[in-house]
Amino acid sequence: MSVLKHRLTLMIAMVALMVGQVWAGPEEDLKRYVDENTQKLVQKLNAEKGLYEKDPEAFYTSMDETLQEFVDFRRIAARVMGRYARQTTPEQRDAFVEKFKRSLFDSYAQALVSAEDFEIIVKEATILPQNEDRASVEMELISASGNRYPVTYSMYRTGDDRWMMENVIVEGVNIGLAFRDRFAQEMEENRGQVQAVIDGWGDAVEALNLDEQVDRS
């Protein structure tokens, strides 16, 4: 898989987090709701590709406004920081959430807007039998050339009965875990200086090279 296709797959996996809120109900309803919102998302992204070329900041702002309603970036970022989150101040945690979102945009937005046409199929939604407040949704991204890339994302139900994204797996690679391992590595290399890790997170994401990890899977 080319670097561009790697980044497209990863970016689509990330923005698939934007599927929206899903009210409690049978798994088929969950699947249907996710599918409807995913198709709306693809249409939105296609419509705003031109905006990225004209004004990347406006494109980022537009996407961020949609994402923050449906993706629990704060929860995801806390999991990425892992045990080190306890060492941070509220201000540092806020800063990392913003850094985390921005790093995804900077790393994968270009691949998204430059990509060939693609299709996303929601295949199955499963509410976990051991915990009805957790669910997984299996999807498949199909490129214009016919290549198929499996994507699974994890969701959790909030106290007000909304489903939110909390992790994503692309072709067997657990993205949240990969980011968490990278954060721990950065903490070791920076001798526990969490602010230094936060400040350099964008470079850390690039160095992580998720493209190769997905390819090896």
GIWO-V874370 format. One record per backbone hydrogen bond with DSSP energy under -0.5 kcal/mol. CO is the residue of the C=O (numbers start at 1). NH is the residue of the N-H. If there is no record, write none. Layout:
CO_NH + CO_NH
//
This chain:
2_6 + 3_7 + 4_8 + 5_9 + 6_10 + 7_11 + 8_12 + 9_13 + 10_14 + 11_15 + 12_16 + 14_17 + 15_18 + 16_19 + 17_20 + 26_30 + 27_31 + 28_32 + 29_33 + 30_34 + 31_35 + 32_36 + 33_37 + 34_38 + 35_39 + 36_40 + 37_41 + 38_42 + 39_43 + 40_44 + 41_45 + 42_46 + 43_47 + 44_48 + 46_49 + 48_52 + 49_52 + 49_53 + 50_54 + 51_55 + 55_59 + 56_60 + 57_61 + 58_62 + 59_63 + 60_64 + 61_65 + 62_66 + 63_67 + 64_68 + 66_69 + 66_70 + 67_70 + 67_71 + 70_165 + 71_73 + 72_76 + 73_77 + 74_78 + 75_79 + 76_80 + 77_81 + 78_82 + 81_84 + 82_85 + 83_86 + 84_87 + 85_88 + 89_93 + 90_94 + 91_95 + 92_96 + 93_97 + 94_98 + 95_99 + 96_100 + 97_101 + 98_102 + 99_103 + 100_104 + 101_105 + 102_106 + 103_107 + 104_108 + 105_109 + 108_112 + 109_113 + 110_114 + 112_115 + 117_144 + 119_142 + 121_123 + 121_140 + 124_138 + 126_128 + 126_136 + 128_131 + 131_134 + 133_157 + 134_128 + 135_155 + 136_126 + 137_153 + 138_123 + 138_124 + 139_151 + 140_121 + 140_142 + 141_143 + 141_149 + 142_119 + 143_146 + 147_143 + 149_141 + 150_171 + 151_139 + 152_169 + 153_137 + 154_166 + 154_167 + 155_135 + 156_164 + 158_161 + 161_24 + 162_158 + 164_156 + 165_72 + 167_154 + 168_175 + 168_176 + 169_152 + 169_171 + 170_173 + 172_174 + 173_170 + 173_175 + 174_178 + 175_179 + 176_180 + 177_181 + 178_182 + 179_183 + 180_184 + 181_185 + 182_186 + 183_187 + 184_188 + 185_189 + 186_190 + 187_192 + 188_191 + 190_193 + 192_194 + 193_196 + 193_197 + 194_198 + 195_199 + 196_200 + 198_201 + 200_204 + 201_205 + 202_206 + 203_207 + 204_208 + 205_209 + 206_209 + 209_212 + 209_213 + 210_214 + 211_215 + 212_216 + 213_217
//
